[in-house]
């Protein structure tokens, strides 16, 4: 029990309101939970929770939003409280685990111990909104919402997997089911892992919901109505998804960037609220990175109670030292910094915040989809041997271009545009690709990453090889699918989960209600992309509530000026993290290549800020992880973000 308490203590930021523990030494099982109280704040919601029959114990992270509907179906039960956890247990007893889970609408990661069969079931929600890690220490199974919980077990050996480290450097996140440690995994979204007490570690997760089946079924059975009918159906589904996510016994608000996705969510919230919705946004003094004025315009139009936090670079940089602890595993999407700050701002006022994440993957919002398809259509007409030869010639040219001797012969435009050179380098790596998926993976990743890691072998991959001619998916839908099962859970949703949970804030994602997702995949591409612009159907829905001119602007994203910071405010920190003797001593990276990349960036010869940020985040994470020995927990104190708040 002491070990379980240590594991839950390491996660107190995720559940600051309550903690509970239960064990059965004879069965060799112990469960623990930290609770962020959202529904039924009384002791009736305490976990671990035992079912009415005494057969099942559950520990649960997340929300099942349709618990009231399920509660009405589960007649004849003497309820002890009104939490969704109690409803989940009753549903599992009545319908069985798999059937009950298929009826849950929500975000969840939970463990159920069946005392009758001595079986432990680990379950993760369909889209991977909530995290669930697991691994084995000998015959002992450990699981938790973050890796730091597993590290608290004295027998856990945190051996870094160099192949996974190379994957991290390619993608700026660790793609599931892998983790940075050997013999440790992320449970795949939409799956159940069941282990009997006498089983070994060979059991595999089984799906209860399959994103590939959803995508292929949606493409083969498309929505047949007119465009305005599709907009109406999306309005109905998303309005219901938002309504369910507004159920809470604590203060509630929303993130608002002023873009299509978050503005639509907030509009649907305000349309169903009797008082102004609380909305929150981050502003930067740097004009190129500031979108706060757009959010403020939307907030005024909708009549929300809006709060902005204007931050300086010093405020944002102060957040950097906290990132390794709360992200817990190397994660270097730099938008994690403003995300952490807007979550901290929201937590000052509310305990639940709705987010607009998921719209780009569902409704083709990324420009890279159309540009990749256009480029692939052209290149795939060229025989592969010719593309391989062209790639070799381009690499040779770029190698000469990088050399100091070439600089006198370079045009002023070439010297002034290192981004163009980086794109050409990426193209050289992508040209020999044999299919669309491999081509896309190179274009969206740092393909140089695997050459940086010493000792990395053949890289593992979980990218499903969706060949559009066999699966029925078109070119762009295949790319959208890849992002939905990879980039969305392992980058976007990981970013939001860790940032919100770091401050005890629950972030809810109505666009990823699985019923909205299933409908989105039936929507024809002509309703998603028109005149070269994506998310047409979502835009039409937004225009029902917000004037067109407020939302008609180029997508900017939630970014920070990394390139400038690494040459300025962060340079000393970066120098220390990438110190040559330190790199030599630790032995993870090709020191000469790392130092060359760093100096190329500092000199302006190349814009390498994203790959350097990957390296720096790993170094900072490794430093922090090395200071906390296995078998102990060392939570950091929570601090409110600095900055100027404007209401």
C-alpha positions in Angstrom: 0.0 0.0 0.0 2.9 2.3 0.7 4.0 2.0 -3.0 0.5 2.8 -4.3 0.3 5.9 -2.0 3.6 7.0 -3.4 2.4 6.5 -7.0 -0.8 8.5 -6.4 1.1 11.2 -4.5 3.2 11.8 -7.7 -0.1 12.6 -9.5 -1.6 14.9 -6.9 -1.7 17.8 -9.5 -4.1 15.7 -11.6 -6.4 15.1 -8.6 -6.0 17.7 -5.8 -9.4 17.2 -4.2 -9.3 13.6 -2.8 -7.2 10.4 -2.8 -8.1 6.8 -2.1 -6.4 3.4 -2.0 -7.5 -0.2 -1.8 -5.6 -3.5 -1.8 -6.2 -7.3 -1.7 -2.9 -8.8 -0.8 -4.2 -12.4 -1.3 -5.1 -11.5 -4.9 -1.9 -9.4 -5.4 -3.8 -6.3 -6.4 -3.6 -2.7 -5.2 -5.4 0.3 -6.7 -5.1 4.0 -6.0 -6.6 7.2 -7.3 -6.3 11.0 -7.1 -9.6 12.8 -7.7 -10.4 16.1 -9.3 -14.0 16.4 -8.1 -16.4 17.5 -10.9 -19.6 15.5 -10.6 -21.0 14.6 -7.1 -18.5 16.4 -4.8 -19.6 14.3 -1.8 -18.0 11.2 -0.4 -20.3 9.2 -2.6 -17.9 9.8 -5.5 -14.8 8.6 -3.7 -12.6 6.1 -5.4 -11.5 3.3 -5.6 -15.3 2.5 -5.8 -16.8 -0.9 -5.2 -19.9 -2.0 -7.3 -23.2 -2.7 -5.5 -22.7 -6.5 -5.8 -19.2 -6.3 -4.5 -17.7 -7.9 -7.7 -16.0 -4.9 -9.3 -13.5 -2.3 -8.1 -12.8 0.7 -10.3 -10.4 3.6 -10.5 -11.3 6.1 -13.2 -9.9 9.3 -14.7 -12.1 11.4 -16.9 -15.8 11.8 -17.5 -18.7 9.8 -18.9 -21.0 12.6 -20.1 -24.1 10.6 -20.8 -24.2 9.1 -17.3 -27.7 10.6 -16.6 -29.1 8.9 -19.7 -27.5 5.6 -18.7 -28.7 6.0 -15.1 -32.3 6.3 -16.4 -31.9 3.0 -18.3 -30.4 1.2 -15.3 -33.7 0.9 -13.4 -34.1 -0.9 -10.1 -30.8 0.3 -8.6 -30.6 1.9 -5.1 -28.1 4.6 -6.0 -25.7 5.8 -3.2 -24.9 9.1 -5.0 -25.0 10.6 -8.5 -21.5 10.3 -9.8 -20.7 9.0 -13.3 -18.3 6.4 -11.7 -21.2 4.7 -9.9 -23.2 4.6 -13.1 -20.2 3.1 -14.9 -20.0 0.3 -12.4 -23.7 -0.4 -12.6 -23.5 -0.5 -16.4 -20.6 -2.9 -16.3 -22.5 -5.2 -14.0 -25.7 -5.0 -16.1 -24.3 -5.2 -19.6 -20.7 -6.5 -19.3 -17.5 -4.4 -19.7 -17.3 -4.3 -23.5 -21.0 -3.5 -24.1 -21.0 -0.9 -21.4 -17.9 0.8 -22.6 -19.4 1.0 -26.1 -22.3 2.9 -24.6 -20.1 5.4 -22.7 -19.9 8.9 -24.3 -16.9 10.6 -22.9 -13.1 10.8 -22.2 -11.8 8.1 -19.9 -9.0 5.9 -18.8 -10.0 3.4 -16.1 -9.1 0.1 -14.5 -11.6 -2.4 -13.4 -10.7 -5.3 -11.1 -13.1 -8.3 -11.4 -12.9 -10.0 -8.0 -14.8 -13.1 -9.3 -12.5 -13.9 -12.2 -9.4 -12.2 -10.8 -9.0 -10.2 -14.0 -7.8 -6.6 -14.3 -9.1 -4.6 -17.3 -7.5 -1.4 -18.5 -9.6 0.7 -20.8 -8.9 3.9 -22.8 -11.4 6.2 -24.6 -11.9 6.0 -28.3 -9.8 9.0 -29.4 -7.1 8.9 -26.7 -8.2 12.1 -24.9 -7.1 10.6 -21.5 -3.7 8.9 -21.1 -3.0 5.4 -19.7 0.5 4.0 -19.3 1.4 0.4 -18.3 4.5 -1.7 -18.0 5.9 -4.8 -16.2 8.5 -5.1 -13.5 9.1 -8.8 -13.6 5.7 -10.3 -13.0 4.2 -7.1 -11.6 2.0 -4.9 -13.8 2.1 -1.2 -13.1 -0.2 1.4 -14.7 -1.0 5.0 -14.3 -2.0 8.3 -16.0 1.6 9.4 -16.2 5.0 7.7 -16.3 6.0 9.3 -13.1 3.6 7.1 -11.2 5.3 4.0 -12.6 8.7 5.4 -11.6 7.7 5.4 -8.0 7.9 1.6 -7.9 11.3 0.6 -6.6 11.6 -2.3 -9.2 10.9 0.0 -12.1 14.0 0.3 -14.3 13.8 3.5 -16.4 15.9 2.4 -19.3 15.6 4.8 -22.2 14.7 3.2 -25.5 17.0 4.7 -28.2 14.7 3.7 -31.1 11.9 5.5 -29.4 14.2 8.5 -28.7 14.8 8.6 -32.5 11.1 8.5 -33.1 10.6 11.4 -30.7 13.2 13.5 -32.6 11.3 12.8 -35.8 7.9 13.8 -34.6 8.5 16.0 -31.4 6.3 13.6 -29.5 6.6 9.9 -28.6 4.1 8.0 -30.8 2.1 5.3 -29.1 2.1 2.6 -28.2 5.7 3.3 -27.4 7.1 5.3 -24.5 10.5 6.7 -23.9 11.2 3.7 -21.6 11.7 0.1 -22.5 9.1 -2.5 -21.6 6.5 0.3 -21.0 3.6 1.3 -23.3 0.7 3.6 -23.9 -2.6 1.8 -24.1 -4.0 2.4 -27.6 -7.1 4.5 -27.9 -10.4 2.6 -28.2 -8.9 -0.6 -26.7 -9.2 -2.9 -23.6 -6.3 -4.8 -22.1 -7.4 -7.7 -19.9 -5.0 -9.6 -17.7 -5.8 -12.5 -15.3 -3.7 -12.6 -12.2 -1.8 -15.6 -13.4 -1.2 -14.3 -16.9 2.2 -13.2 -18.2 2.9 -10.0 -20.1 1.9 -11.4 -23.5 -1.8 -10.3 -23.4 -2.6 -7.7 -26.1 -5.1 -4.9 -26.2 -8.3 -5.6 -28.1 -10.4 -2.8 -29.8 -14.0 -2.0 -28.8 -14.1 0.9 -31.3 -11.9 1.1 -34.4 -11.0 4.4 -36.1 -10.1 2.7 -39.3 -13.5 1.0 -39.5 -15.1 4.4 -38.8 -13.1 6.1 -41.6 -13.7 3.4 -44.2 -17.4 3.0 -43.4 -17.9 6.7 -43.6 -16.2 6.9 -47.0 -18.2 3.9 -48.4 -21.5 5.2 -46.9 -21.3 8.9 -47.3 -23.9 11.5 -46.2 -26.4 11.9 -49.1 -28.1 15.1 -48.1 -27.5 18.6 -49.4 -24.7 20.8 -48.0 -27.1 22.8 -45.8 -28.6 19.6 -44.5 -25.1 18.4 -43.5 -24.5 21.7 -41.7 -27.8 21.3 -39.9 -26.9 17.8 -38.8 -23.4 18.9 -37.6 -25.1 21.7 -35.7 -27.4 19.2 -33.9 -24.7 16.8 -33.0 -22.2 19.3 -31.9 -24.8 21.3 -29.9 -25.6 18.1 -28.0 -21.9 17.3 -27.5 -21.4 20.8 -26.0 -24.5 20.5 -23.8 -23.3 17.3 -22.3 -19.9 18.8 -21.6 -21.4 21.7 -19.8 -22.7 19.4 -17.0 -20.6 20.0 -13.9 -20.9 20.8 -10.2 -18.0 23.2 -10.4 -17.4 26.5 -12.3 -17.0 26.0 -16.1 -15.6 28.0 -19.0 -13.8 27.7 -22.3 -10.6 28.5 -24.2 -11.1 31.0 -27.0 -8.5 31.8 -29.6 -10.8 33.5 -32.1 -10.4 30.7 -34.6 -13.1 28.6 -36.2 -13.0 25.6 -33.8 -12.9 27.3 -30.4 -15.3 30.1 -31.5 -17.9 27.5 -32.7 -17.7 25.7 -29.4 -18.1 28.9 -27.4 -21.0 30.0 -29.6 -22.8 26.7 -28.9 -22.1 27.0 -25.2 -23.4 30.6 -25.0 -26.5 29.6 -27.0 -27.3 27.0 -24.3 -26.4 29.1 -21.3 -28.5 31.4 -19.2 -25.5 33.6 -18.2 -22.3 34.7 -19.9 -19.8 31.9 -20.5 -16.3 32.5 -19.0 -13.8 32.5 -21.8 -10.0 32.8 -21.6 -7.2 33.6 -24.1 -3.5 34.4 -24.1 -1.9 37.4 -25.7 1.7 38.1 -26.7 3.3 41.5 -27.0 5.0 40.2 -30.2 2.4 41.1 -32.9 3.2 38.2 -35.2 2.2 35.7 -32.5 -0.7 37.5 -30.9 -4.3 36.4 -31.7 -5.9 37.8 -28.5 -7.6 40.7 -30.4 -9.5 38.1 -32.6 -10.7 36.2 -29.5 -11.8 39.5 -27.9 -13.9 40.4 -30.9 -15.6 37.1 -30.9 -16.1 37.3 -27.1 -17.8 40.7 -27.4 -20.1 39.5 -30.2 -21.2 36.4 -28.2 -21.4 38.3 -24.9 -19.0 36.1 -22.9 -17.2 37.1 -19.8 -13.8 37.2 -21.3 -10.4 37.3 -19.6 -7.0 37.8 -21.4 -3.5 37.2 -20.1 -0.9 39.2 -21.8 2.5 37.6 -21.3 6.1 38.7 -22.0 8.8 36.5 -23.3 10.2 36.4 -19.7 6.9 35.0 -18.5 6.8 32.3 -21.1 10.4 31.4 -20.6 9.9 31.0 -16.9 7.5 28.2 -17.8 10.2 26.2 -19.6 11.8 24.8 -16.5 8.4 23.3 -15.5 7.7 21.5 -18.8 9.7 18.3 -18.2 8.0 17.5 -14.9 4.4 17.9 -16.1 4.9 16.5 -19.6 6.7 13.6 -17.9 8.0 12.2 -21.1 9.9 14.1 -23.8 7.4 16.3 -25.6 8.4 19.3 -27.7 5.5 20.8 -29.4 6.4 24.4 -28.5 2.7 25.4 -28.3 2.8 23.6 -25.0 4.1 26.9 -23.4 1.0 29.1 -24.2 -1.2 26.1 -23.6 0.2 25.8 -20.1 -0.3 29.5 -19.5 -3.9 29.7 -20.7 -4.7 26.6 -18.5 -3.2 28.3 -15.5 -5.2 31.4 -16.2 -8.4 29.5 -16.6 -7.8 27.6 -13.4 -7.9 30.8 -11.4 -11.6 31.1 -12.2 -13.0 27.7 -13.3 -12.4 24.0 -12.8 -13.6 22.8 -16.2 -12.8 24.4 -19.6 -14.1 23.3 -23.1 -11.5 23.3 -25.9 -11.9 23.4 -29.7 -9.3 20.7 -30.5 -10.0 18.1 -33.3 -11.6 20.3 -36.0 -8.5 20.2 -38.3 -8.2 16.4 -38.3 -12.0 15.9 -38.8 -12.7 18.6 -41.4 -9.4 18.9 -43.3 -8.2 22.1 -41.7 -4.5 21.7 -42.3 -3.1 23.3 -45.5 -0.6 20.4 -45.6 -3.3 18.0 -46.7 -4.0 19.6 -50.0 -0.4 20.6 -50.7 0.8 17.0 -50.0 -1.9 15.5 -52.2 -1.1 17.9 -55.0 2.7 17.2 -54.8 2.2 13.5 -54.5 0.0 13.3 -57.5 2.8 15.0 -59.5 5.7 13.0 -58.1 4.0 9.6 -58.2 3.8 9.9 -62.0 7.6 9.8 -62.1 9.1 6.2 -61.9 10.6 5.5 -58.5 14.2 4.9 -59.9 14.2 8.4 -61.3 12.9 9.9 -58.0 15.7 8.1 -56.2 18.3 9.5 -58.5 16.8 13.0 -58.3 16.9 12.7 -54.5 20.6 11.8 -54.5 21.4 14.8 -56.8 19.4 17.2 -54.7 21.2 15.9 -51.5 24.6 16.5 -53.1 23.6 20.0 -54.2 22.3 20.8 -50.7 25.5 19.5 -49.2 27.6 21.8 -51.4 25.1 24.6 -50.6 25.7 24.2 -46.9 29.5 24.4 -47.3 31.2 27.7 -46.6 32.9 27.6 -50.0 29.5 27.8 -51.7 28.4 31.0 -50.0 30.0 33.5 -52.5 28.1 31.8 -55.3 24.7 31.8 -53.5 22.1 34.3 -54.5 21.1 36.9 -51.8 17.6 35.2 -51.8 19.1 31.8 -51.0 21.2 33.3 -48.2 18.2 35.1 -46.7 15.9 32.1 -46.9 17.1 29.1 -44.8 13.5 27.9 -44.6 13.6 27.3 -48.4 16.8 25.2 -48.0 15.1 23.2 -45.2 12.1 22.4 -47.4 14.4 21.3 -50.1 16.3 19.0 -47.7 12.9 17.5 -46.6 11.9 17.0 -50.3 15.2 15.2 -50.9 14.3 12.7 -48.1 10.7 12.3 -49.3 11.3 11.7 -53.0 12.2 8.0 -52.7 9.0 7.2 -50.7 7.1 4.3 -52.1 3.6 5.3 -51.0 1.6 8.4 -49.9 1.8 7.5 -46.2 5.6 7.3 -46.1 5.9 10.5 -48.2 3.6 12.3 -45.7 5.4 11.1 -42.7 8.7 12.5 -44.0 7.2 15.8 -44.9 5.7 16.3 -41.4 8.6 15.0 -39.4 12.3 15.8 -38.7 13.7 13.0 -40.8 17.2 13.9 -39.7 16.2 12.9 -36.2 17.1 9.2 -36.4 20.6 10.0 -37.5 21.2 12.0 -34.4 20.7 9.2 -31.9 23.6 6.9 -31.3 22.7 3.2 -31.2 19.3 3.5 -32.7 18.4 0.5 -34.8 15.5 -0.1 -37.2 12.8 2.4 -36.0 9.5 1.0 -34.7 6.4 2.5 -36.2 2.7 2.4 -35.5 1.7 4.3 -38.6 -0.9 2.1 -40.3 -0.1 1.7 -44.0 -3.4 3.0 -45.5 -3.2 2.4 -49.2 -6.1 4.5 -50.6 -6.7 2.2 -53.5 -7.3 -0.8 -51.1 -9.0 0.9 -48.2 -11.4 3.1 -50.1 -9.9 6.2 -48.6 -8.9 9.0 -51.0 -5.6 10.7 -50.8 -6.5 13.5 -48.4 -8.8 11.3 -46.2 -5.8 8.9 -45.8 -3.7 11.7 -44.4 -6.5 12.9 -42.1 -6.8 9.4 -40.8 -3.1 9.1 -40.1 -3.3 12.4 -38.1 -6.4 11.3 -36.2 -4.7 8.1 -34.9 -1.2 9.5 -34.4 -0.7 13.2 -34.2 -4.1 14.0 -32.6 -3.7 11.7 -29.5 0.0 11.7 -29.1 0.6 15.5 -29.7 -2.5 17.6 -29.6 -4.4 15.8 -26.9 -1.3 15.0 -24.9 -0.4 18.7 -24.9 -3.8 19.7 -23.6 -4.1 16.9 -21.0 -0.7 17.6 -19.4 -1.1 21.4 -19.4 -4.6 21.3 -17.9 -3.9 18.6 -15.4 -0.8 20.3 -14.2 -3.0 22.9 -12.6 -6.0 20.7 -11.7 -8.1 21.8 -14.6 -10.3 19.5 -16.6 -10.3 20.2 -20.4 -13.2 18.8 -22.4 -13.2 18.4 -26.1 -16.7 18.4 -27.7 -15.5 18.1 -31.3 -14.2 14.7 -30.4 -17.5 13.2 -29.2 -17.3 9.9 -31.1 -20.7 10.6 -32.6 -19.4 13.8 -34.1 -16.3 12.0 -35.3 -18.4 9.2 -37.0 -20.6 11.8 -38.7 -17.6 13.8 -39.9 -16.2 10.8 -41.7 -19.5 10.5 -43.7 -19.3 14.1 -44.9 -18.1 14.3 -48.5 -14.7 16.0 -49.1 -16.6 18.6 -51.2 -18.3 19.7 -48.0 -15.0 20.0 -46.2 -12.7 21.6 -48.8 -14.0 24.4 -51.1 -11.9 26.9 -53.1 -8.8 25.5 -51.6 -9.9 26.2 -48.0 -10.7 23.4 -45.5 -13.4 23.1 -42.8 -16.1 24.5 -45.1 -18.9 22.7 -43.2 -17.6 23.8 -39.8 -17.2 27.4 -41.1 -20.8 27.4 -42.3 -21.9 26.3 -38.8 -19.8 29.0 -37.2 -21.3 31.7 -39.5 -24.8 30.9 -38.0 -23.6 32.4 -34.8 -20.7 34.7 -35.7 -20.3 37.1 -38.6 -18.1 35.9 -41.4 -15.7 38.8 -41.2 -14.7 38.0 -37.6 -13.5 34.5 -38.6 -12.2 35.0 -42.1 -8.4 35.2 -41.6 -5.4 33.0 -42.2 -4.8 30.2 -39.7 -1.9 31.2 -37.4 -1.7 28.4 -34.8 -0.7 28.7 -31.1 3.0 29.4 -31.6 5.9 31.1 -29.9 9.0 32.8 -31.4 11.4 29.9 -30.8 14.0 30.8 -33.4 14.5 34.3 -31.8 14.5 32.9 -28.2 17.2 30.4 -29.0 19.4 33.2 -30.3 18.5 35.5 -27.5 16.8 34.9 -24.1 17.3 31.1 -24.2 20.8 31.0 -25.6 22.6 30.5 -22.3 20.2 27.7 -21.2 20.5 26.0 -24.6 24.3 26.2 -24.5 24.3 24.5 -21.1 21.9 21.8 -22.3 23.9 21.1 -25.4 27.4 21.5 -23.9 29.8 19.3 -25.8 31.3 17.6 -22.7 27.8 16.9 -21.4 26.7 15.4 -24.6 29.8 13.2 -24.8 29.3 12.0 -21.2 25.6 11.1 -21.6 26.2 9.3 -24.9 22.8 9.7 -26.6 23.6 11.9 -29.5 26.0 12.5 -32.4 27.8 15.3 -30.7 29.4 16.8 -33.8 26.1 16.9 -35.6 24.2 18.4 -32.7 26.8 21.2 -32.3 26.8 21.9 -36.0 23.0 22.2 -36.1 23.2 24.5 -33.0 25.9 26.8 -34.5 24.1 26.9 -37.9 21.0 28.2 -36.2 22.8 30.7 -34.1 24.6 32.1 -37.1 21.4 32.3 -39.2 22.7 29.8 -41.8 19.7 27.6 -41.0 16.4 27.7 -39.1 16.7 24.7 -36.9 14.7 25.8 -34.0 12.2 22.9 -34.0 14.8 20.2 -34.1 16.9 22.0 -31.5 13.8 22.3 -29.3 13.4 18.6 -29.5 17.0 18.1 -28.3 16.7 20.7 -25.6 13.4 19.3 -24.2 14.9 15.8 -24.1 18.0 17.1 -22.3 15.9 19.0 -19.8 13.6 16.0 -19.3 16.5 13.6 -18.9 18.1 16.0 -16.3 14.9 16.2 -14.3 14.2 12.5 -14.5 17.7 11.6 -13.5 17.3 13.7 -10.3 14.3 11.7 -9.1 15.3 8.1 -8.4 13.0 5.2 -9.0 10.9 4.5 -6.0 10.3 8.1 -5.1 8.0 11.0 -6.1 8.9 14.6 -6.1 6.0 16.8 -7.1 6.7 20.4 -8.0 4.7 23.2 -6.4 2.1 24.8 -8.6 2.4 28.5 -9.3 0.1 30.8 -11.1 1.4 32.2 -14.3 2.8 35.7 -14.3 1.6 38.3 -16.8 -1.0 41.0 -17.1 -4.6 39.9 -16.8 -7.1 41.9 -18.8 -10.8 41.2 -18.3 
